[in-house]
Amino acid sequence: MKTNLIKETYSFSDFIDIIAALRSEEGCPWDKEQTHESLKPCMMEEAAELVASIRIYDKTGNYENFREELGDILLQVVMHSQIAKEEGIFQIDDVIQEVCEKMIRRHPHVFGTIEANNSSEALHNWEEIKKQEKEGKDWMETPLRDIPKELPSLTRTTKVLKKADKLYQQGNTKTENLNKLSIALEEMKQTDENDTTEVNRILGDMLFCITDISRICKVFPEQILMDRVEEFIDKFE
C-alpha cells in the first residue's frame, strides 16, 4: 500500500502521482490493463455525465455533482497522459504546454496586437488561426471529414452543414428545407412502415432538413431534442 500518497489535501502533482501508482506494477489490475482505445467509451460517458451535472447545477444550484464530474474528466486526461508517458510519446506537462501555447496563439486580441471588438470577431480570429495551424498536417482529412464521426449525429450534421455552406456555398435556405421536408412527409404517408429501406431514406432526409433548419435558425438541435425528452418525462413522472 502506497501510504506516502495518502494525505489530507492534494495538489495536481499528487494526482499525477496517484494515477502513476495505479498504473504501476503494484497498482490496480483494471487500471494497468487500460489503453487509449479501451478508455474511449469512458471519455464519452464522462463527457455526457459532465453535461448532465451542468444541467443539474443550473436547475438546483447544487454544485457537488458538477465538481465531481469535472474531476472524472480530469482523470481521463491524466490517465491518457500517463499511458502516453509509458509509451514514450508525451506526458501531461507536454499537454499543458501545448494547450497554453494554443490559447495564447489563438487569442491575439488578448495576448497580441490584433483587435476583436466582439465575440464574432474573436471567433473569426480563432478559426483563421486554427486553419493556418492545420495546413500541411499529414493526419488531416478533408475539411468535412475532419469533423469527428464520434460526435452525436445531430451535432456532427450541424457542423458538416455549417462548414459546407462556408467552404462550398452549399447551404439551403429555410424555405428550401421546408419544401423538402413537405415532400418527405408526403412520401412517408404513402410508404409502408415495413419497408425499412424506404423508411430509412425518408427519415434520413427529414432529419437532415430539420437539422439544417436548426443551423439556419442558430439553435442547437441536440439540446432541443434533449429538452423535449425532459418535457416528455416530466409529463408522465
Secondary structure, DSSP 8 states (H G I E B T S, - for coil): --GGG--SS--HHHHHHHHHHHHSTTS-HHHHH--TTTTHHHHHHHHHHHHHHHHHHHHH---HHHHHHHHHHHHHHHHHHHHHHHHTS--HHHHHHHHHHHHHHT-HHHHSS----SHHHHHHHHHHHHHHHHTT-TT---TTTTS-TTS-HHHHHHHHHHHHHHHH-----HHHHHHHHHHHHHHHHTS-TT-HHHHHHHHHHHHHHHHHHHHHTT--HHHHHHHHHHHHHHHH-
